[in-house]
């Protein structure tokens, strides 16, 4: 360091380890400085870090408090770059962002969706489907008792809410239809309406929505919590694949139990319709059952079961996908849980529409 006229030459290295000595020696050297303007020349400075930049800022502040004007001059490219980045007196000035057109925004949004969501979701789907099928034939790879545990949590514990809700839906649907059918003297067609609607449409849909809200949220919250608490990382250190260890048992439990839940929902919805048919349209249970045998086809039953299987896969994959994407700790767990429920129900509705177009 050398003072010549109104220029202070900084030489060699200015880093955190010698920043304190630099400030002390500089203030001693500039104690009798009587010029109006001080130039700090950085041409001979070979290395500087954030501590050195802070030291220069402090020196500039101290001299400024004494009434002197301080400027930096010279310096190599990397030195000037570090000064621009780290100096509080020389913040980087960013150019104003150019105006983005409407179509560019659409393209960027689509690219972001493909990159951040679709590709990751497809990879997760491929892994889960592969391991779900392969582990069926590899009993040693399965956690003992986990399939039964997940089947109880996802399926058995949801029986009462699914049955009750399906009964109410069937009852209300038949009640709303009975008034119109009575006007046309078509009371008997309440059987056709209730049976076909419950077996091929409402039964699988009601079951999927209930399971998505009840079990889908639990899956997302559980996996998100495991990631936040580093349990998934612990599984990796033990040479265990987290997706295979955590998600696959849930997939097995969901795929097995959802068709049975759907059948229960179908039966309870038909019973609700049968009750309204008897009370409101004077159709006895015997007549209702006889008409149902003429109306119901195996095709309607198979369509409902196929839909329930698709919905089961969607619910587990969506909950697992968002659970694995959590980033913000405990607050993030709540966010991904809410998002998982909304997205899974939306995907269930979309899938139901697509299958409706295919089957009908």
N, C-alpha and C positions, 0 to 999 in steps of 0.2 A: 504494500500500500504506500502511495507516494502522493504528496500534495504539490502541485506546480501551478502557481497563480491561482486561478479560480477553479482548477480542475483537480479532482481527486481520482487517481488511477488505482483501480482495484486489480490485483494480480493473483495469479495462481488459482487457489481453490477457496471457495466460500461456501461452507456447508454447516450443518447443525453443530458439529463438534467444535468449530472455531468461531461460531457466530458471536458468542459472548465476548471473546477477546477482540473480535473485529469492532464491535460497538464501542468497547472501552477505549481501544487505541485510536479509533476514528474521532471520538469526541475529544480526546486529549490532543490529537493533531489539529483539530479544527477549533480549538479553544480560543485562539487569537485571530480567527478568520474574520476579515473585515470587508469582503466583497459583497455585492448585492445578490449575486447569482452564483450558485455552486453547481458545477457539472461533475457528475459521477461517470467516469469513463470505464467501460467494461471491455475494451479491446483486448486487454491482456488477461482477462479472467478465463481460466480454462474449464472450470467446473463449478456449478452451483446447484443447490437443491432447494426444497421448500423452506428449510431453515435459513439458508442464505438469502432467499428472496425476502423472507420476513425481516431479516436483519437490515437489509437495504431499505425496506419500507419504514422500519423504526428509525433509522438514521435520517431519512428524509423527513419524517414527522418531527423529530427533535430539532432539526435545523429549521424547519418551517415554523416551529413555535418561537424560534429566535428571530424570525422576520426575514429569513433568507429564502430565495427562490431556488428550488432544487430540481434538476433535470437529469435524466439518464441519456448517455450518448454511447455510440459504438456498440461493440459486442458481436459475437458470432451468432449465426442463425439459431442454433439450439439454445444459446443463452437468452436471446431476445424472445424466443418462443416460450421458454419457461417463465420469463418475466411477464409476458402477456397472460399466461394461464394462471399463475399463482400470485402475482402482485395485486394487492388490494387497491393500489392507486392506478393500475392499468388493467382494468377488467376487459376481458375479450368482448369485442363488439360483434354481434352476429348480424349478418345481413337479414333484412326482412324476408320472411318466407313468401315465395311467389304464390300467386293465386292459383289454386288447383281447380281444374274444371270438374263439372258434374260427373262426366264419364270416367275421369281419372279417379275420383273418389270411389265410384262403384268398382272399378278395377282393383284398387288397393284394398277395399273392403273384402272383395271376393278372394283376392290372393291371401289376405290375412286369415280368412275363414278356412281356406284349403290348407294353409301351412300350420296354423295353430290348432285346428279342430279336426277337420276331416281326415288328414293323414294320420294323426295320433289315434283317432277313434278307429280307423281301419286296422292299424297295427294292433291295438288292444283287442279288437274283435277277432282278428286272425289268431292271436295267441290264446285267447279264452276258448274259442271254438276248437282249436287243435288239442289243447290240453284237456278240455272237457270230454272229448271223444276218446283220446288216447288213455286217459286215466281210468276209464271204465274197465279197460283190460289190464290195468296195472294196479292191483289192489294194494300193493306195498307202498305205492306213491301217495295213497290217500291217508289223510289224518283220521285215525280211528274214532268213529262216533261223530265226526263233524257233519257228515251228510244228514244224519238223523237230527242233529241239533239245528241245522239250518232249515230242514223240512218242517220242524216244529215251529221255529220262529217265523218263517215266512208263510207257511200254509196252515198248520193246525191252529195256531193262535189267532188266525184271521177268520176262522169259520163263522163265528157268531156275528161279527160285523158285516161280513159279506152276505150271509144268509138273511139277516134282518134288513139290510139295505135293498137286496134283490126282491124280497117280499113286498116292501113298500113301493118299489118302482113298478113291479108287476101290478100291484093293486091300483096305484094311481093311473097307470097307463090304461088299464081296463076300465077304470071309473070314467076317465075322460072320453074314452071311445064309446062307452055304452050309451051315452046320451045321443050321439049321432046315429049309431046303429039302430036304436029304438025308433027313431024317426022314419027310417026306411024299412022297418020290419025285418031287419037282417041281424036279429039277435044272435043267431048261432055262429055268425062269423067272428064274434068276440074270441072264440076258441082259436081260429086260424090266426088272428092278429096277435094274440098273446103268445101262443106257442112258437110261431115262426120268429117273432121279434125277439123273444127271450133266448131261444136256442141258438140262433145264428148271429145275433147282433148285441142285444142289451146284456145278456148274461156274460159273455167274454169281456165286454167293454166295462161294465160295472166292476167286475172282479179286478181287471187290470188297473183301473183308476184307484180303487181302494188299496191294492197292493203297492202301487206306485207311491201313493201318499204315506202309507204305513211302513212298508218294508224298504221301498226305494230310498226314502229319506234316511232310514236306519243304516242302510248299506253305505251311502255316501258319507254320513257322519262318522261311522266306524272306521272306514278306510282313511278319511281325512284326518281323524284323530291319531290313527296309527302313523301317518306320515308326519304330522306335526311333532309327535313325541318320539320320532326317529325309530319307531318299531319296525318299519319297513326296511330301513337301513340296517337294522340289526339282523333281519332275516337274510339280507344280502351277504353280510359278513359270515353267516353260517352256511353259505352256499345254497340258500333256498330262494327260489324265484317267488317274489311277493305276489305276483298276479296268480301264479299257480297255487300258492299256499293259501291265499285269502279269497280270491274271487271264484275260483273253480267250484269249491264246495257250495257257494251261494248259488251258482248257476245250476248245479245238479239239483239242489233243494227246490229252486224256483220252477225249473222245467217239469219236475215230477209232480209238484203239488198244485200248480196253477190249473191244469186241466180238471183235477178233482174239485177245486174250488169253483171252477166255472160250471161244472155239472150241478153242484149244490146250489149255485146262484140260479141256474136254469129251473131247477125243481121248485125253489122257493118263489121265484117270479111267477111260474105257472100256477102255484098254489094261491098266490095273491090274486091272479086273474080269475081263478076258479071261484074264489070267495066272492068277488064282485059279481061274477056271472050268476051265482046263486042268489045273492041278495038283491041285485038290481034288475036282472033280466030273467029271473025264474028259470035258469038253466041248472038242472041238478048235476051233482058231481058225476053221476053215472053217464049222463048225456055228454058232459064235457069230456070225459075220458074216452068215450066211444068216438066222438068227433076228432079228438086229438090223435087217435090211432089212424084215422083216415088222412089227417092233415100233415102229420110229421113224417119226414123222410130221413133216411140215414145220412143223406147228403147234408142236411141242416145240422145234424149232430157233428159230423166230421168237420164241417166249416168252423163251428164253434171251438172244437178242440184245436184245430190248426191255428186259429187266431190266438187262442190262449198260449200256445207254445211260442208264437212270434212275440207276443206281448211280454212273456216271461224273459226272453232273451233281451229285449229292448230295455226293460226295467233294470235288470242286473248290470248290463253294459253301461247304461247311462249313469247309474249311481256310482259304479266303480270308476268310470272315466272322470267324473267331476271330483270324486274323492281323491283321486291320484293327482289332481291339478291344484290342490289347495296350496296357498303360498303365504297367507297372512296370519298364521297362528290361530288362536281361538276364535277371533273374529272371522277369519277365512272359513272356518268349519261351518259356521252358520250360513255364510254366503253360498258356499258350494252345495250345502244341503238344500237350501231353498231353490237354487238354480236347477239342481238335479231333479227335484220333484216337478217343477214347471216344465222342463225340457222333456222328461220321460212321459208325462201326460200328453204333451203336444205330439211327441213322436208316436205314441200309441194311437192318437186320433188320426194322424196322417197315415200310419200303417193300416188302420181299420178302413180308411177311405180307399186306399189302394187295393186292399184285398176285396173290398166290396165291389169295386169295378171289375176285378179279375174273376170273381166267383159268380157274379150276376150279369 
